[in-house]
Amino acid sequence: MAKRDKLIASVRARIAALRGPNGSLDPILDREAMAEARSLSRFAAEGDLEAASVLGTLHWLRYRALPEGDDELDLQAAVHWFALVFPHHPEDLPDDMYPHVAAVAEPAGGDPEAWNDEAVSLMQTPRAAVWEEVVARAVQLMAMAVEATPEDHPDRRGYLSNLGLVARRLYGFTGDPDHLDLAVKAGRASMAGLRPGSPDRAAVLSNFSMALRARADRTGSVDELEESVEIGRAAVAAAPPGSRGHAKHLSSLCAGLVRLFERAGSAADLDEAVEAGRLAVEVTAPEDPDLASHLSNLGAALQARFRLAGDLSDIDDALDMARRSVAVTPKVHPDRASILANLAVVGTVRYGHTGVVDDLDEVIDARREALALTPLDRPTAVDLRAALAVSLNERFEHGGNVADLDESESIWRQLIEAGTPGGPELGKYQTALGVTLRSRAELTGSTEDLDEAARLHRQALHAVADHPVTRAAVLGNLGATLLQRFERAGVIGDINEAVTAFRDAAEPAGDGSDERATDLNNLSTALRVRFERTGATGDIAEAIEAGRRAAAATSASDHIYKKCLSNLSLALHRRYERTGAMADLTEAIDLGRAAVAATLASHPDRAGNLSNLGLTLRARYHRTGVSEDLDDAIAVTREAVAATPDGHLDLGMYLFNLCSLLNARFELEGAGEDLDESIRTARAALDRTPADHPERPLRQASLAVTLVFRYHRTSDPTDLDDAINLGIEVLRGLPPDHPETAQHTATLGFMLLQRFWRTHAQSDIDEAVTQVRRALELLPDDRPDRVRRQPRRRVDVPVRQVRGGGRPGRGAAA
């Protein structure tokens, strides 16, 4: 043995030299290394596992060091020698050798007990969570053990139960329904002759319960889910209370009850799930490796109950469970990435209801860490990247950080480039990129981004033509993009196509779903916007009807609920402006108050809901003259401004709404403080309005009118000069066919006339006459107000309701 020991020592030294601080390849690549390997191979061939392990490592290192094309023989040699070691000492293999060796290595023993033991040992290694080939080998070994064991043998039931467990795990890798059917078949067979007092009763029942649940998840069978839950309850009853097995079966029952609720909808199932999950966590020791999964299952039950009942304490507890699950999971644990991904999901749900940006920051951090732990060639890595991009979009919507939007755009473009041409996933990524570009266009006013977004959505429609639900998401986003482009450019074809897209999107979704409510809400918005352009009473009636259906399809716990109420309020407000029906305005105010009451103070939607309520209160003030409505309108609009981050896209709009309200109170009460604040507010709003923003001319016009008010009060010529300069900018910025061009032209003429009365400058009176004549030419002959005695004193700023944020227009299509 002296020669054998000397050879092993020499080869180990070569390996150590490569792995040492200098990392030299020469010792493993020179001819003497191969000569020693040939000599050592005689001992390995005779069953010397240490020699086989050293040889496998040497050839594996050479395989990794040699250029592609010269490395094949070393790979074959490494597989050959490691195949001898693997059944006995799988821990000796490098990770990337597992898939090569597991498929070819012979079993360690020649009887069912040995095959079962090897399979159990394999499934207990971390590699079983990574390599499909390891789990496939365990299935093969278990099947051999079952096949070779007589039906009346006492060990056969245990082999069958183990076979069901590993076949279910293999299905998780392959998605092959045959593997799931094998798991159920083996589990059902393991139940034969199972007596109440059998020591393995709880484990056998639990394995079969999980196999049934997995197949029910695939097929949608409620019967199998119900059977799975009943068997899970029996497993809990069969386990000693407080034992580790008892905790595992309780946690499994918790997961099964959540699935059953999702199919059958019984609140009692959720309550039982939470109770079982809490007990599982309570009886599990802090150092138990199963604690993370028990916490995760309880968190899922709490999250489901929150979605049902809307109790924020449930989602708070669910997030706490997710955080604890991450905290007890080692940094190198193979499940850490999925546990982090679960934390991100729960955090996203809570952010959707509370709007607390810290939750969103935590979501993004969790997804980044999960992505760093996931090999890029795994399908889960693609899902994580897409989810990260969605979260970045949402954070941009909250805080306006363009870096988030740029990173999101980069991710979507990479996913599109790597996607399968024409596939449904590609369609999801295309529409998600379109949403990102639409968000940027909202900030920058870029027509190029909007045009590309529309093209991407149309391309995506072809990719998802055979997937109705995804197609509905794409249609919703196409509609949102066209609506935004219409609000920018005013092309009537865009708003017509947007209405059609939203109508089509609402068709596939079932009543009562979030998707249904979102599509109907978006349809209501588009119809209202078209009514504002065309005045078609059929559009506003349909907008209100769609808004009512959207609100009816949601509950107070749904994230879309508040938007539906606020949008319906706006539609009723618009119809009131046309018909003067006080019932519409009263209902609009009631709905606006309900939307605000349902929105947490920290939620980013609160500012928009407050602003919309302010508009309806202002309308009632103009109708009734009740000053309390005007004061309330100012108060809620101030709150909207205060609730909006400085870089937010809508801050300029809220500031101008406040300016308009302050002007109205100045007209009522004559307080100079209101007028001064109105001007400061208007200037601040213009500072936050991009130069090419479509609303900028109207906002300039509003400031000009306010400056004229103050000029009449103080006779300060600077205010009048500033107002005239703004009036000139207004006309430069308005499209030639804008319906209010005549009005703003006349307003400029009147302001020039007022300056003439002060200065008697001939140029002012000449230009005033020119502007008024031009205004008359722009007005149709049949307009009863061809010559207005007063400039318009109120500028309505459209309130955007269709955002497309998290699900691109509906939630991310990705």
Secondary structure, 3 states (H helix, E strand, C coil): CHHHHHHHHHHHHHHHHHHCCCCCCHHHHCHHHHHHHHHHHHHHHCCCHHHHHHHHHHHHHHHHHCCCCCCHHHHHHHHHHHHHHCCCCHHHCCHHHHHHHHCCCCCCCCCHHHHHHHHHHHHCCHHHHCCHHHHHHHHHHHHHHHHCCCCCCCCHHHHHHHHHHHHHHHHHHHCCHHHHHHHHHHHHHHCCCCCCCCCCHHHHHHHHHHHHHHHHHHHCCHHHHHHHHHHHHHHHHHCCCCCHHHHHHHHHHHHHHHHHHHHHCCHHHHHHHHHHHHHHHHCCCCCCCCHHHHHHHHHHHHHHHHHHHCCHHHHHHHHHHHHHHHHCCCCCCCCHHHHHHHHHHHHHHHHHHHCCHHHHHHHHHHHHHHHHCCCCCCHHHHHHHHHHHHHHHHHHHHHCCHHHHHHHHHHHHHHHHHCCCCCHHHHHHHHHHHHHHHHHHHHHCCHHHHHHHHHHHHHHHHHCCCCHHHHHHHHHHHHHHHHHHHHHHCCHHHHHHHHHHHHHHHCCCCCCCHHHHHHHHHHHHHHHHHHHHHCCHHHHHHHHHHHHHHHHCCCCCCCCHHHHHHHHHHHHHHHHHHHCCHHHHHHHHHHHHHHHHCCCCCCCHHHHHHHHHHHHHHHHHHHHCCHHHHHHHHHHHHHHHHCCCCCCCCHHHHHHHHHHHHHHHHHHHCCHHHHHHHHHHHHHHHHCCCCCCCCHHHHHHHHHHHHHHHHHHHCCHHHHHHHHHHHHHHHHHCCCCCCCHHHHHHHHHHHHHHHHHHHCCHHHHHHHHHHHHHHHHHCCCCCCCCCCCCCCCCCCCCCCCCCCCCCCCCCCCC
